[in-house]
Amino acid sequence: MVLLEQFEPKDYDQLIEWISDEKLLTNWSGSLFSYPLSRESLDWYLKDTNDLQNSDALVYKAVDSKTGTVVGHISLGSISRKNKSARISRVLVGSSCERGKGTCQGMIKALLKIGFEELALHRISLGVYSDNKAAIRCYEKCGFVTEGISRDILKVEDTYWSMYEMSILETEWQLLQAKERVQTA
């Protein structure tokens, strides 16, 4: 099981270590950060975040509940209390040995629970680059629906990356929760 805890300055070094090359940084953050990731840029990233009642962004580290090991990073941003919506971004399963084990699904499900139960959101969206097939499968398993594709949205070296726009609504999430309760009963 994955638990989400607030990302803090003491967690910077781990994230910087995980972001080992420019392509991975771009896949994780688009054009928000430049390579190499720095403590100063992470200070800026955390500014005015993590107040559940007032911030427009919540930034988390993902922790394996059995081992206490930090296994990933995720954020919920563009929080609009008026529109009851937000956007998942900067999803990263840190260690390659954690990939393919359901860690990403655990992170997404934990963040959806915060969004729909604690923030009472109606809609949560995300964007994922079209070549990230594993992430797309993960988001679909968590109930996200593809709404469209923004074609050639980002130039990386000599190629363009397209982005899938995906979302899940509160009613869709509630149905998934009910199905999971039935399956575990």
C-alpha positions as CSV (number, residue, x, y, z in Angstrom):
1,M,0.0,0.0,0.0
2,V,1.2,3.5,-0.8
3,L,0.8,6.4,1.6
4,L,1.1,10.0,0.6
5,E,3.0,12.4,2.9
6,Q,3.9,16.1,2.3
7,F,7.0,16.6,0.2
8,E,9.5,18.7,2.2
9,P,13.0,20.1,1.7
10,K,14.4,17.1,3.4
11,D,13.1,15.1,0.4
12,Y,14.8,17.1,-2.3
13,D,18.0,15.0,-2.6
14,Q,16.0,11.8,-3.2
15,L,14.0,13.5,-6.0
16,I,17.1,15.1,-7.5
17,E,18.8,11.7,-7.5
18,W,15.8,10.1,-9.3
19,I,15.8,12.8,-12.1
20,S,19.0,11.5,-13.6
21,D,18.7,13.0,-17.1
22,E,17.0,15.7,-19.1
23,K,14.5,13.4,-20.9
24,L,13.2,12.1,-17.6
25,L,13.0,15.6,-16.2
26,T,10.9,16.7,-19.2
27,N,8.7,13.6,-19.0
28,W,8.1,14.4,-15.3
29,S,7.6,18.1,-15.5
30,G,7.3,19.2,-19.1
31,S,9.0,22.6,-19.4
32,L,8.5,23.7,-15.8
33,F,12.0,22.9,-14.7
34,S,15.4,22.9,-16.4
35,Y,18.0,20.3,-16.1
36,P,19.6,19.6,-13.7
37,L,16.9,19.8,-11.1
38,S,18.1,22.0,-8.2
39,R,17.2,22.7,-4.6
40,E,16.5,26.3,-5.5
41,S,13.9,25.3,-8.1
42,L,12.3,22.9,-5.7
43,D,12.1,25.7,-3.1
44,W,10.1,27.7,-5.7
45,Y,8.0,24.6,-6.5
46,L,7.0,24.2,-2.8
47,K,6.2,27.8,-2.2
48,D,2.7,28.3,-0.9
49,T,1.8,24.6,-1.2
50,N,0.4,21.9,1.1
51,D,-2.2,23.9,3.0
52,L,-5.2,21.6,2.4
53,Q,-7.7,24.4,2.9
54,N,-6.0,27.2,1.0
55,S,-3.2,26.2,-1.4
56,D,-3.9,25.6,-5.1
57,A,-1.3,22.8,-5.1
58,L,-0.5,19.9,-2.9
59,V,2.9,18.1,-3.3
60,Y,3.5,14.6,-2.0
61,K,6.1,12.0,-1.6
62,A,4.8,8.4,-1.9
63,V,5.8,6.0,0.8
64,D,5.6,2.2,0.9
65,S,3.6,1.5,4.0
66,K,5.3,-1.8,4.7
67,T,8.9,-0.6,4.4
68,G,8.7,3.1,5.1
69,T,10.7,3.7,1.9
70,V,10.0,6.7,-0.3
71,V,9.0,5.2,-3.7
72,G,7.7,8.2,-5.7
73,H,6.5,11.7,-6.1
74,I,3.1,13.2,-7.1
75,S,1.3,16.5,-7.0
76,L,-2.3,17.8,-7.3
77,G,-2.4,21.3,-8.7
78,S,-4.6,23.8,-10.3
79,I,-7.0,23.3,-7.4
80,S,-10.2,25.3,-8.1
81,R,-12.5,25.3,-5.2
82,K,-15.1,27.2,-7.2
83,N,-15.1,24.7,-10.0
84,K,-14.4,21.7,-7.7
85,S,-11.6,20.6,-10.0
86,A,-7.8,19.9,-9.9
87,R,-5.1,18.4,-12.0
88,I,-2.7,15.6,-11.2
89,S,0.9,16.3,-12.3
90,R,4.5,15.4,-11.8
91,V,3.9,11.7,-11.2
92,L,7.1,9.7,-10.8
93,V,7.8,6.2,-9.5
94,G,11.3,6.9,-8.4
95,S,13.2,3.6,-8.4
96,S,13.1,1.5,-11.5
97,C,12.8,-1.6,-9.3
98,E,9.4,-0.2,-8.1
99,R,8.0,0.1,-11.6
100,G,5.4,-2.5,-12.7
101,K,4.5,-3.4,-9.1
102,G,1.3,-1.3,-8.8
103,T,3.1,1.6,-7.1
104,C,1.8,4.2,-9.6
105,Q,-1.8,2.9,-9.2
106,G,-1.4,3.2,-5.4
107,M,-0.2,6.8,-5.7
108,I,-3.0,7.7,-8.0
109,K,-5.7,6.0,-5.9
110,A,-4.4,7.7,-2.7
111,L,-4.4,11.1,-4.5
112,L,-7.9,10.6,-5.8
113,K,-9.1,9.8,-2.3
114,I,-7.7,13.1,-1.1
115,G,-9.2,15.0,-4.0
116,F,-12.7,13.5,-3.9
117,E,-13.0,12.9,-0.1
118,E,-11.0,15.6,1.6
119,L,-11.3,18.4,-1.0
120,A,-14.8,17.4,-2.3
121,L,-13.8,17.8,-5.9
122,H,-16.0,16.9,-8.8
123,R,-13.3,16.5,-11.5
124,I,-9.6,15.5,-11.6
125,S,-7.7,15.7,-14.8
126,L,-4.1,14.9,-15.9
127,G,-1.9,15.0,-19.0
128,V,0.4,12.3,-20.1
129,Y,2.8,12.1,-23.0
130,S,1.6,9.7,-25.7
131,D,4.8,7.6,-25.6
132,N,4.4,6.8,-21.9
133,K,2.3,3.7,-22.5
134,A,2.8,2.3,-18.9
135,A,1.4,5.5,-17.4
136,I,-1.6,5.6,-19.7
137,R,-2.4,2.0,-18.8
138,C,-2.1,2.9,-15.1
139,Y,-4.4,5.9,-15.4
140,E,-7.0,3.8,-17.3
141,K,-6.9,1.2,-14.6
142,C,-7.6,3.9,-12.0
143,G,-10.7,5.0,-14.0
144,F,-9.4,7.9,-16.1
145,V,-11.0,8.5,-19.5
146,T,-9.1,9.9,-22.4
147,E,-10.8,13.2,-23.5
148,G,-8.5,14.0,-26.4
149,I,-4.9,14.4,-27.6
150,S,-3.0,17.6,-27.9
151,R,-0.8,16.9,-30.9
152,D,2.9,17.8,-31.0
153,I,2.6,19.9,-27.8
154,L,6.3,19.8,-26.7
155,K,9.5,19.7,-28.8
156,V,12.2,17.5,-27.3
157,E,15.4,17.5,-29.3
158,D,14.3,16.8,-32.9
159,T,10.9,15.2,-32.1
160,Y,7.6,16.4,-30.9
161,W,5.6,14.8,-28.1
162,S,1.8,14.7,-28.0
163,M,-0.2,14.6,-24.8
164,Y,-3.3,12.6,-23.9
165,E,-5.7,14.6,-21.8
166,M,-7.5,12.4,-19.3
167,S,-10.0,12.9,-16.5
168,I,-12.1,11.2,-13.9
169,L,-15.4,12.5,-12.4
170,E,-16.5,12.1,-8.8
171,T,-19.4,9.8,-9.8
172,E,-17.0,7.6,-11.8
173,W,-14.7,7.3,-8.9
174,Q,-17.6,6.5,-6.5
175,L,-18.6,3.6,-8.8
176,L,-15.1,2.3,-8.8
177,Q,-15.0,2.5,-5.0
178,A,-18.3,0.6,-4.7
179,K,-17.0,-2.1,-7.1
180,E,-13.8,-2.5,-5.0
181,R,-15.8,-2.8,-1.8
182,V,-17.9,-5.6,-3.4
183,Q,-14.8,-7.4,-4.7
184,T,-13.0,-7.4,-1.3
185,A,-16.2,-8.4,0.7
